[in-house]
């Protein structure tokens, strides 16, 4: 019975620092097919692809198995929502049109089975550094995107992957975020101003966290889909974190 909602982030398909990209893609594709019998919804919380830039008439090579598995899910009636991360911000209309998925850029405030979820990749909320905010604005500027698209991919693709290898996080074990962490502060402030929220769900940090917030609700950090190989599952009553290899037998971390 398809009644479960799944969450995953930071798969980083195609990253230069993943030893065997084909094996990694097959592992993720296998997980998608294992959850298919029970999945009602799938939320991809950004950095699913290590780099992606759509040109008007062409798209990057690769990811065929992964995209095929997503298409199978969508065609079978699974609702798929892709929240852009800082590595896959340049998704435009190709993936929504070809795969039948919904793409969200920014904060998503939604209700799932009667529970309120507030979700974002994790790089765009609570961030106080002016330099990072300026970089986000440049990457999303339409004029800058057009100028970037004029550069041949033989130069932009290697540059993007080199940039990625220097900017990634390395943590993967479960942590308890400090009270002054920007995501904790954001969630508490959001809860106080616009609550109640049952679950705040983020990625980006490449670590796993599940904590009760001072202002109420829970803060979930999903980990990643290339090293920790973790994901989330909501059954309508309870949100739980898992190893991707746990499925179809669902065992808590």
Secondary structure as UniProt FT lines:
FT   STRAND          4..8
FT   TURN            16..17
FT   HELIX           21..35
FT   TURN            36..38
FT   STRAND          39..44
FT   HELIX           64..75
FT   TURN            76..77
FT   STRAND          79..83
FT   HELIX           94..99
FT   STRAND          102..104
FT   STRAND          108..112
FT   TURN            113..114
FT   STRAND          115..119
FT   HELIX           130..140
FT   HELIX           142..149
FT   HELIX           153..167
FT   TURN            179..180
FT   HELIX           182..194
FT   STRAND          199..202
FT   STRAND          208..212
FT   TURN            214..215
FT   STRAND          218..222
FT   STRAND          230..234
FT   STRAND          239..243
FT   HELIX           244..246
//
